[in-house]
Amino acid sequence: MGDLKRLASYLGPYRRDLFIGAVLVVVESGFELLIPVLMADLIDVGVARRDLNYIFHKGVQMGLCALLALVTGLLYARFAARTAYGWGARIREAEYEKVQRYAFANLDRFEASSLVTRMTTDVTVLQNAVNGGFRPLLRSPVMLGMGVGLSFWMNPELSVIFLICVPVLGAALFWILRRVAPRYGRLQRAVDGVNHVVQENLTAVRAVKAFVRGEYEEEKFQTVNEELRAASQSTFRLAALNLPAFQAVMYTAMVLILWFGGNMILLGSLQVGELTGFLSYVLQVMNSLMMISNVFLLLTRSLASARRIREVLEEEPALTSPDRGVREVPDGGVEFRDVSFKYHAGAEEYALSGVNLRIAPGQTVGILGGTGSAKTTLVQLIPRLYDATEGVVNVGGRDVREYDLGALRDAVGIVLQKNVLFSGTVRENLLWGDPEADDEALWAACRAACADEFLERLPGGLDADLGQGGVNVSGGQKQRLCIARTLLKRPKILILDDSTSAVDTATEARIRRALAAMPGMTKIIIAQRISSVQDTDQIVVLDDGRVHAVGTHETLLARDPIYQEIYASQQRGGEEHG
């Protein structure tokens, strides 16, 4: 219940609607409970005396009570809907806001498909609990208490049947709930699995079609879909026992009441109207118990979802801005001092070990290394996408942990290895770099990134639609747009993480010349091709997470065996140098 209490804090302005809804439920229950009393009087007095005026009078009172119960019920539905969907919207907003504050280390703990489920399906479960469960949660105890009290007031002897039947029903419902509760968590995890396979398939749909793996993907989906079916079936098969258990007890109670009540009528100790009114209370009491059991089922499922949502909301961001963090990065100087890093505290090996490296402001540096040498990991420490496990990373002469995160990342422009464009136009994507940029600034950035040559051919130019994820442009065009977007930030440090791999060498050379003409900007270029970095001020060779060598193209070619091997494989075919 602590999870639900935690989420209840997001009700905000909807607390008032919830309170009004609660009052309306109590009022509605009161009107409904008056009807059996009026019915008993109508039969025992009006019908027995054949007094039409009395019958009409009581009938009007019953109709008025029913009408008022209907009106209050409709008003409750309006306030309950506002509460449920308003609350759900605030929880989704809080989750989304929290995810935006996550560091990469936090996102490594949650699969994207699971986060989607927690913001959609799990929140919907909570909304359904309010819509379908809040009314019976308030109404059932009122109806149950008043129904039992009035039935004892009408006939204490017949009411003893409640004392026998209710514990039997309670025991059955307790057994069902105890078995169902842990299954709801497994059910939501099965939904995560389905979402994961669907997301992965849609993201990689071109690869699936290129390799003709549609049938394989269908089998994968069939597996997780079958797991969801099995989890749903086992869960709701037990939950469905709720209704037959209730009906068995209810009909047993009605048969016993009719049997003993009929005998009491024959003996003259009970009137027909009293028995009719008593049966109405029996139905109300039993329905209250049924509603309470349904509430517990909803509550049990909502607890599983609330726990998953709370995990997202209470996950502490691995990286936070310091109090009164420095908001100005003076220059683009970068220094690594005895830096070691591993992605998880429990990892046996470090991804980076003992890195010492200094990059002067305005310098252009190339980083080379084999696959898995931690080139990307190294540059991700500069804008604090991750924090160094050991050692210090300095930017502009200060430890990166002293800066306000927003200010630091504004000063660092990074084109990630995986290029990302968003649905919308070219202009909308470029404005991520500078929301205030005019057309002249946009075209200037595009010219520097050599994106202008294909943009001029696109219908609409800057207003051309890129489609979902930039599907309307090629890989090389996407890379150039990402570079242009980053240049619009006018960063003090520009990091290009293998961001020209899909660009031809002539275009890459033009991009390098354009970047070289931008003074005062520190440029770090990660590349696989030596031609991409041979003109830089210095080249860093990484090997297995360590700095193997640092120097210019000429010095490394003369002295470093790893650099010689890379050069030989790319420039001379590799045979001569093995």
BAMARDREN-329362 format. One record per residue (C-alpha): x, y, z. Coordinates in steps of 0.5 Angstrom, whole numbers, plus 500, padded with zeros to 3 digits. Layout:
<pts>
XYZ...
</pts>
This chain:
<pts>
500500500506505501507505493500507492501512498507515494503516488497519491502525492501526485493528485495535486488539484484533483484531491478536491474532485476525489473528496467531492466524489467520496461525499457523493458516493456516501449520499448515493448509498444513503438514498439506496438504503432507504428504498428497502425500508420504504418497500417494507412499509408499502407492502406491510401497511399499504398493501395489507390495508389496501390503502392506495394513497399510502402505496402511491405516497411510498412509491413516490418516495421510492422513485425520488430516492432512486432518482436522487441516487441516479443523479449523485451516481452520475455526478460521482462518475464525472468527478471520478473520471477527472480524478483518474485521468488527471492523476494518471496524466500527472504521474506520466508527466512525473515519470517522463520528467524523471527519465529526462534527468536520468544519466546513461547509468540509470538508463542502463538499468531500465529497458526502453520497452519497460519504461514505455510499459510503466508510463502507459499500461501501469498508469492505466491500471492505476486509472482503472483502479480509481475509475472502477474501484474507488466507488465500491471502496467507499460504497461497499463498507457503507452499504455493508455496515448499514445493510447489516445494521438495518437487517439486524434491526428488522430481524435479528434471528434471520441476521444470524445467517450473515454471521455464518456465510460472511466468514466463509465468503471472506476465507474463499476471497482471501485464498483467491487474493493470496494466490493472485497477488504475485501473478500480477507482477509477472503479468506486467513483466510479460507485457514488457517482453512483448513491447521489447520484441515489437520495439526491436523489430520495428526499429530494425525492420530494414535489417529484418527484411534485408536478411529475410528474417521475418519468420524468425521474428514472428517466432520470437514474437510468438514466444513472448506473446505465448508467455503473456497469454500464459501469464494472463490466463493463469492470473485471471483464471484464479481471479475469475473464481471470485464470482462463483465463490460469491454466487455460491455463498449468496444463493446459499444465504438466500435459500436459508433466509427463504427457508427460515423466513417462510417458516417464521411467516407461517408461525406469524412471527414475520410479515411478508413485507419484512421478509421482502425488505430483509432480502433486499438488504441481503442482496445489498450486503452480498453485493457489497462483499462482492464489490469489496472482493473486486476492489481487492483484486483491482488493488492487488494489481494496482499495487504491482503497477504502483511498485513499478512506477515508484521504481522509476520515480525514486531512481536517483539520477547517477549524475546531478548538478552541484549546488551553486555549480559553475555556469560558465566554461572558460575554454575548451581545454580538456585534461584526464588525470589518472582516470579509470572507469567501469560501467557498473560498480560490480564489474570485474574489469575497467573499461578505461584504466589509468588515462592521463591526457591533456588537450589544449584549448583550440587544439584538434585531436584525433583518437584511433583504436580498435573496436572495444578500445573505449574511444567512445567511453573516453569522450563521454566522460567530458560532458559527464554522460558518465562520471569517472570511477577514479581520477579527475576529468577537467574541462576549462581548468575545472573538475567537470563535477563542479559545473552545472550540468546544463552549462557543461553540456551546452559548452560541449557539442557531441555527434554520437556514433549512432546518429539520431534525427527526430520526426519533423522537418530539417529546420525543426531538427537543426533548431535543437542546436540553437532555437533562435537561429535564423535561416542564414545561420542554419544554411551556414551550419549546413554549408560547413557540414556539406549538407547544403548540397543535398538540401538544395535538391530536397523539395522544401529545403529546410522545411523538407520532412525527414520522416520518422527517425530521418528515414527520408535521407541516407546515412551520410546525409543524416551524419552531415545534418547531425554535424550541422545541428551540433555546430549551431550550438557553437560549442567550446568543445566539438566531439565527432564520434566516427560521425563521418564514417558514411561520408565519402572521402572528398566530402569528409575533407571539405568538412575537415577544412570547414572545421579547421577554419573555426578558431577557438574550438577544441575538436576531438575526432574519433575515427577508424580511418587514418585519413580522417585524423592525420592532419590533427595537432595530435593523435591518441592511440587507445588500446584496451582502454589505455592510452598506448601512444600520443603524437603526430601522424609522422611521429607515430608512423615512425615509432608506434607499432599499432599505428603502423599496423593500422596505417599499413592495413589502410594505406598499403593493403597490409601484406607488407607489414603483416
</pts>
